[in-house]
């Protein structure tokens, strides 16, 4: 699985908006929509349903988010610390 799919899913879950997620991720709204479509196909679930002017997660999306949130944070934070590693200053 592409970690970027889960990262985008996490941001959409937190913002409840494809447009806000796109701004946060620094990509276009169609790119976020494409990412969600890939996840929808993979999990065979709509993940989000339009309600009024916004979107709400399906029950499956809520469960998925609860399962991936902590591991995703660890993975993303681990990747950040790896990029900031400087062997000349490491003890």
C-alpha contacts under 8 A as a table, 3 or more apart, distances in Angstrom:
res1	aa1	res2	aa2	distance
1	X	5	X	7.82
2	X	5	X	5.61
2	X	6	X	7.32
3	X	6	X	5.33
3	X	7	X	6.24
4	X	7	X	4.87
4	X	8	X	6.09
5	X	8	X	5.31
5	X	9	X	6.15
5	X	35	X	5.84
5	X	36	X	7.37
5	X	38	X	7.87
5	X	39	X	6.95
6	X	9	X	4.87
6	X	10	X	6.02
6	X	68	X	7.88
6	X	72	X	7.65
7	X	10	X	5.12
7	X	11	X	6.42
7	X	72	X	7.33
8	X	11	X	5.17
8	X	12	X	6.23
8	X	21	X	7.18
8	X	25	X	7.40
8	X	32	X	6.78
8	X	35	X	7.22
8	X	36	X	7.85
9	X	12	X	5.14
9	X	13	X	6.09
9	X	35	X	7.98
9	X	36	X	6.83
10	X	13	X	5.05
10	X	14	X	6.22
10	X	65	X	6.78
10	X	69	X	7.22
11	X	14	X	5.06
11	X	15	X	6.05
11	X	21	X	5.48
11	X	24	X	7.72
11	X	25	X	7.96
12	X	15	X	5.16
12	X	16	X	5.21
12	X	17	X	5.67
12	X	18	X	5.93
12	X	20	X	7.75
12	X	21	X	5.30
13	X	16	X	5.25
13	X	17	X	7.82
13	X	57	X	7.24
13	X	65	X	7.53
15	X	18	X	7.87
15	X	20	X	6.43
15	X	21	X	6.37
16	X	54	X	6.99
16	X	55	X	5.95
16	X	56	X	6.64
16	X	57	X	7.98
17	X	20	X	5.29
17	X	21	X	6.03
17	X	54	X	6.53
17	X	55	X	6.61
18	X	21	X	5.06
18	X	22	X	6.09
18	X	29	X	6.02
18	X	32	X	6.42
18	X	33	X	6.95
19	X	22	X	5.08
19	X	23	X	6.41
19	X	28	X	7.84
19	X	29	X	5.30
20	X	23	X	5.14
20	X	24	X	6.17
21	X	24	X	5.03
21	X	25	X	6.04
21	X	29	X	7.76
21	X	32	X	7.41
22	X	25	X	5.12
22	X	26	X	5.84
22	X	27	X	5.03
22	X	28	X	5.38
22	X	29	X	5.11
22	X	31	X	7.68
22	X	32	X	6.09
23	X	26	X	5.06
23	X	27	X	6.39
23	X	28	X	7.33
23	X	29	X	7.95
24	X	27	X	7.94
27	X	31	X	6.45
27	X	32	X	7.32
28	X	31	X	5.18
28	X	32	X	6.64
29	X	32	X	5.13
29	X	33	X	6.22
30	X	33	X	4.88
30	X	34	X	6.05
31	X	34	X	5.05
31	X	35	X	6.23
32	X	35	X	4.98
32	X	36	X	6.23
33	X	36	X	5.07
33	X	37	X	6.16
34	X	37	X	4.98
34	X	38	X	6.34
35	X	38	X	5.19
35	X	39	X	6.47
36	X	39	X	5.05
36	X	40	X	6.04
36	X	47	X	7.96
37	X	40	X	4.91
37	X	41	X	6.22
38	X	41	X	5.24
38	X	42	X	6.23
39	X	42	X	4.95
39	X	43	X	6.02
39	X	44	X	8.00
40	X	43	X	5.34
40	X	44	X	5.38
40	X	45	X	5.20
40	X	46	X	5.47
40	X	47	X	6.44
41	X	44	X	5.08
41	X	45	X	7.22
45	X	60	X	7.31
46	X	49	X	6.98
46	X	58	X	7.22
47	X	57	X	5.58
47	X	58	X	5.17
47	X	59	X	7.97
47	X	60	X	6.72
47	X	61	X	5.00
48	X	55	X	5.92
48	X	56	X	5.31
48	X	57	X	4.24
48	X	58	X	5.53
48	X	61	X	7.33
49	X	55	X	5.35
49	X	56	X	5.34
49	X	57	X	6.28
49	X	58	X	6.85
50	X	53	X	7.23
50	X	54	X	5.85
50	X	55	X	4.35
50	X	56	X	6.41
51	X	54	X	5.39
51	X	55	X	5.31
51	X	56	X	6.53
52	X	55	X	7.64
57	X	60	X	7.81
57	X	61	X	5.55
57	X	62	X	6.28
58	X	61	X	5.10
58	X	62	X	6.40
59	X	62	X	5.14
59	X	63	X	6.31
60	X	63	X	5.09
60	X	64	X	6.00
61	X	64	X	4.98
61	X	65	X	5.97
62	X	65	X	5.20
62	X	66	X	6.28
63	X	66	X	5.16
63	X	67	X	6.36
64	X	67	X	5.13
64	X	68	X	6.21
65	X	68	X	5.27
65	X	69	X	5.61
66	X	69	X	5.60
66	X	70	X	7.83
67	X	70	X	7.30
67	X	71	X	7.92
68	X	71	X	5.54
68	X	72	X	5.73
69	X	72	X	5.22
69	X	73	X	6.21
70	X	73	X	5.21
70	X	74	X	6.33
71	X	74	X	5.08
71	X	75	X	6.13
72	X	75	X	5.07
72	X	76	X	6.05
73	X	76	X	5.20
73	X	77	X	5.95
74	X	77	X	5.22
74	X	78	X	5.86
75	X	78	X	5.05
75	X	79	X	6.18
76	X	79	X	5.14
76	X	80	X	6.36
77	X	80	X	5.04
77	X	81	X	6.27
78	X	81	X	5.22
78	X	82	X	6.18
79	X	82	X	5.09
79	X	83	X	6.37
80	X	83	X	5.22
80	X	84	X	6.42
81	X	84	X	5.13
81	X	85	X	6.31
82	X	85	X	5.30
85	X	90	X	7.72
86	X	89	X	5.70
86	X	90	X	6.27
87	X	90	X	4.96
